[in-house]
Amino acid sequence: MTSGNGPAAGPRRSTAAGTGPPAVAEDRPGRAVETGMPASAKVPPSARPGGPVLSARAALRRYALVTGLTWFPPGLMMSSMVLLMAARGLDLGQVGAASAIFAAVVVVLELPTGGLADVLGRRVVLAASALVSVAALTTLALATSWWMFAAASVLKGVARALSSGPAQAWYVDTLHAAEGPGADLKPGLSRGEATASISLCAATLIGGCLPLLLPGGLVAPMIAAAVAAGVLFAVVLVALPEPPRPRPTLGGVLRDVPPTIGAGLRLAVRDRGLNRLLLVAFAAGVALSSIELLTPGRLAQLTGRLESGSSAYALVIAAGFAASGAGSWAAPRAARLLGGPVRAAVTGGVAAAAALAGLAASVALSGTAGIVAAGAAYVAMFAALGVAEVMRVEMMHRRVGPGRRATLMSVDSLQLQFGGMAAGLGLGALAARSGPAPAWAVAAGLVLPSVLLYLRLPPAADPE
């Protein structure tokens, strides 16, 4: 989970448990409120008459492929983006402002784009996201002023909003069509989160090495990421089959999307348990944005050069993403060992807060010891969030029907971006004045109490 460049740990990237305590068991999988929904959004695409029917195994393979490719471009640029801004004259406050613009764009567009995915189809929206990513990364590579970086942040925000949710919604709908609404979501969701983390790990390592290996320095990862986004566009068009849809008109889209958004918002507000699960994403957004914003500069300070700082950050964040993948993969077993998804989610949240506190404490170290301490904190935090996020996402999916699943994922990403925007503005300013340690300590202090939101979750809201 990341606030924008990584999975919603997964990152958001950035992003879910079987049988749990009574509060979770009462979520009544498969029940959904369909009143007032557009006709095109009431039935999952793969379950509509004439639509393609994939096996659960085939759906999982395609979901994992698309998820991995979705997070590869952000991984390539992650270790170099902040340092590229610094190399072209931006100070930490301006970098934080650009990050906040990204988050603000996602906040504005999350719900409309989620509604579009429920009305127009998952594949169309994901393909559009890939094309906008190509434009965003190209702009980032060419940027020489704050305004150009701000424009790149706007385009990145559009791409992120378009991509948040459709692939996962496609997989859950397809799995339900193949095995019924009671299908166990844990294995598939954990596989998706693990694939995203592995993709980010590999891409971050590659992106961190490119400035040292290719001409162009810190620009090389941006160009490579733009190429990878083009590959994603081609794969999405063939890997996510959906049934033929009536050709949408502008009037039809404008007519159908608002009711879809409204229904999703009403559910999030009316369902108190879902509301609490969504609030957890805000705290995660603050934590993840704080490390994305502040760690590259900290490591550049420890190594003495921007390029070597980029490579060090690539190693550290890659280790974190590998740990996130391991945590996501182990999440179903963790739920069994700890006695249910709620206990697993709480344990993961507490461990993540402790790791953030350790990251703050590592500022007292210098040289290799500081880099190793930061890496250890990353590994612990991302592994813990990997477990917690799988639990949380499955809890949410079991409280919503297919007609609003992509919209729910957009609401979830919206909360993550609210947290990222708050961190970009507030913690960025705090770090510019007092250094990264107080900012990371504040983030840890927010994540720790957020685990209380998992306790005694009320049952899912009754249909209207």
C-alpha positions, -999 to +999 in steps of 0.1 A: +000+000+000+013+034-008-002+068-010+003+070-047+034+053-060+031+019-045+004-006-036-019+000-009-002-025+014+007-025-007+013+016-007-014+024-023-007+012-037-009+000-029-040-028-013-083-093+028-095-131+055-118-160+058-139-168+088-134-143+116-150-132+149-188-128+149-187-091+139-170-101+107-190-133+101-222-112+102-211-093+071-233-117+050-212-122+019-230-117-013-257-094-001-259-060-017-281-030-020-291-026-057-319+000-054-313+030-075-283+016-094-279+019-132-290-012-150-255-017-164-239-017-129-262-042-112-246-074-125-209-082-126-197-080-162-185-116-163-219-128-150-240-110-176-257-130-203-233-135-232-203-124-212-171-144-210-169-170-182-133-175-169-123-201-144-111-189-110-076-200-119-076-181-152-091-150-136-064-150-109-036-153-135-049-124-155-055-103-124-020-109-111-005-101-145-023-068-148-017-059-112+020-065-116+022-044-147+002-016-132+027-011-104+059-015-125+060+021-139+056+037-104+083+014-091+107+024-119+104+061-111+100+059-073+136+061-062+145+090-085+114+112-087+120+133-055+157+135-062+150+146-098+129+175-085+157+184-061+183+183-088+162+207-109+159+233-082+129+224-061+132+226-023+115+202+001+085+225+005+079+226-032+084+188-035+057+184-008+034+208-026+038+188-058+030+157-039-001+174-024-013+184-059-011+147-069-031+137-039-057+165-044-063+155-081-069+119-069-092+131-042-113+151-068-114+123-094-116+091-073-153+088-071-161+099-107-136+075-121-148+046-099-183+053-112-170+053-147-155+018-141-189+005-129-207+020-158-183+018-188-164-013-178-131-021-160-110-026-191-118+008-207-109+027-176-077+008-170-066+013-205-072+050-203-052+051-171-022+035-189-023+061-216-025+090-192+005+075-173+025+076-205+018+113-208+025+120-171+059+102-171+070+119-203+061+153-188+080+143-156+111+135-177+110+168-195+101+190-165+125+218-156+104+240-134+079+237-105+050+243-128+060+215-151+064+192-122+029+203-110+015+195-144+031+160-142+015+156-108-019+164-122-015+138-149-002+113-124-032+119-102-056+114-131-039+081-140-039+070-103-076+077-099-085+058-131-065+028-120-076+025-084-100-004-081-111-016-116-087-046-118-095-058-083-133-053-089-129-073-122-113-101-103-138-103-075-167-101-099-152-128-121-145-151-091-180-147-079-194-155-113-172-187-114-177-199-078-206-179-063-208-150-039-194-171-010-161-177-027-130-172-005-113-140-015-082-144+007-060-164-017-067-142-047-064-109-030-033-119-012-018-131-045-026-098-061-010-078-032+020-100-033+024-097-071+021-059-068+048-059-041+071-082-061+066-059-092+074-028-071+105-045-056+119-055-090+110-022-106+125-001-078+158-020-080+159-015-117+149+021-115+175+028-088+203+013-110+193+031-142+208+065-132+241+049-127+241+027-159+224+048-186+229+083-200+205+109-187+210+101-150+178+106-130+157+110-162+164+075-174+139+058-149+111+082-161+116+072-197+117+035-188+085+039-168+067+056-197+076+026-219+063+002-193+030+021-191+026+016-229+031-021-224+004-021-197-020-004-221-016-032-247-019-060-221-051-046-205-068-046-239-064-084-243-062-097-207-094-085-192-123-098-213-157-082-207-190-087-226-200-064-254-216-032-240-240-008-257-220+021-271-222+047-243-233+082-251-221+113-232-256+118-219-259+082-207-226+083-189-235+116-172-268+101-163-255+068-149-223+078-131-238+102-105-263+076-091-235+050-090-213+074-070-242+084-047-251+048-040-214+040-030-212+071-008-245+062+009-233+027+016-200+040+030-218+065+053-247+041+063-225+011+070-206+021+102-183-009+099-173+000+064-168+036+074-144+025+101-125+003+077-122+032+053-108+055+081-079+031+085-068+039+050-064+076+060-038+067+086-020+044+062-019+072+036-002+095+061+023+069+070+032+059+035+033+094+021+057+104+049+082+078+040+079+084+002+085+121+007+113+121+033+133+089+029+150+098-005+165+130+009+175+113+041+194+086+022+210+111-001+223+129+030+237+097+044+254+087+011+265+122+001+253+122-035+219+124-052+226+095-076+240+072-048+210+083-026+187+071-054+204+037-055+204+034-017+167+043-016+160+017-043+176-010-022+158+000+009+124+004-007+128-028-027+135-047+005+103-031+019+082-042-011+096-077-009+085-078+027+051-065+018+048-093-007+058-118+019+033-103+044+005-104+018+013-140+009+013-150+046-018-131+055-043-161+052-020-182+075-016-153+099-054-150+102-056-187+111-027-186+136-039-154+153-076-164+155-092-144+127-088-114+104-095-088+131-067-100+153-044-103+123-052-067+112-047-053+147-014-071+151-002-058+117-012-022+125+006-022+159+038-037+143+037-011+115+034+018+141+064+004+160+084+002+128+076+038+119+088+048+154+120+029+147+125+048+115+122+080+134+148+068+159+172+058+131+178+095+123+203+094+152+225+071+132+248+080+103+265+062+074+260+025+068+243+021+102+217+046+093+210+030+059+207-005+075+184+008+103+161+025+077+161-008+057+151-028+088+123-004+096+110-006+060+110-044+060+091-046+093+066-019+084+058-032+049+055-068+061+031-058+089+010-036+065+009-064+040-008-086+065-032-059+077-042-047+043-053-081+030-075-085+061-090-050+057-097-053+020-115-086+023-136-073+052-147-044+028-155-066-001-178-088+020-199-057+028-206-046-008-222-060-040-208-061-075-227-030-087-206-007-066-174-026-060-152-003-081-168+027-065-160+013-031-124+009-041-123+045-052-137+056-019-110+036-002-083+051-024-098+085-017-092+080+020-056+070+013-051+101-008-066+123+019-039+109+042-013+115+015-023+150+009-023+158+047+012+143+050+025+162+019+014+195+033+017+190+071+045+166+075+065+181+046+064+215+063+073+199+097+102+180+082+115+212+065+116+229+099+126+201+122+138+172+102+123+139+093+123+123+128+093+143+142+073+138+110+078+100+112+070+101+149+037+119+141+029+093+115+035+064+140+013+082+165-016+082+140-012+046+128-012+031+164-047+043+175-062+035+141-061-002+149-089+004+174-112+009+144-110-029+137-125-038+171-161-048+175-171-040+139-209-037+136-226-060+110-231-048+075-259-024+068-292-039+059-305-034+023-327-004+019 
